[in-house]
Amino acid sequence: MKNLLKLLPVLFLFATVLVACDKDDDPVIKSPKLTAVKYNPNSITSKPKIAFKSSAIEITPDKAKATFTIKDIKKDGEKFTNPGKKEGFQIDANGKVFADKDHKLGNGVYVVTVSAKDASDSKNVKTTTIKVIISDLEKLTSIVYDPNNITGKLKKDFKSSAVKITPTKAQATFTISKITKDEKDFTNPGEGKGFKIDASKGEVYAETEHKLEKATYVVTVTAKDKLDNDVVKTTTLKVVID
């Protein structure tokens, strides 16, 4: 019995060492700290009553983990309340923003702000946004005049053809962004005495009493996509007045 009592401290020390070794062999591994999140691409386009889904959020570093929620939504620049009962925007565990086919999101440009909470530190929260365009229109890809030159006369009205848009279901707003006269920058006469443009069709024209002199003009026309104002295309039209 006495010998057993003498061995107890040794046995206790041995057990402590075994437990310590076991802990070292099976450490608790924490995911790295979340530093940034983003969508790539950061915009998607869909039509009404058609299901859509974004890409997953890209996480930095890639081994970090997070939980995602929709923090805020704006529609056409105004605050928007997300419809309930799966009729609006939803988000999955990978940060994919989506809507079911029977969603009730109307035509508009939505900016969805997504919040990512770090799994290893709940106080570490990052945010990013994704643009969702819902419309029956299609995104503008190109514009051109065909023919791309016209002839005008002094003190006589003239008009170009309308701009040809690709795809045909796209819509745009047109403005004159630059004019050259005989290859030099030209300031368009005011009070309707120079070049004008039909904002919806892109027709470049001048009225009968215009003050444009004999010369070769190159009119640069800019088209801003009605579906997505960030999409801007340009083309040129040559106007020879003799």
PyMOL commands that set and color helices and strands:
alter all, ss='L'
color gray80, all
select helices_A, chain A and resi 2-25
alter helices_A, ss='H'
color red, helices_A
select strands_A, chain A and resi 36-38+43-46+52-53+58-60+66-75+78-79+90-91+97-99+108-118+125-134+142-144+149-152+158-159+164-166+172-181+184-185+196-197+204-206+215-225+232-241
alter strands_A, ss='S'
color yellow, strands_A
deselect
rebuild
show_as cartoon
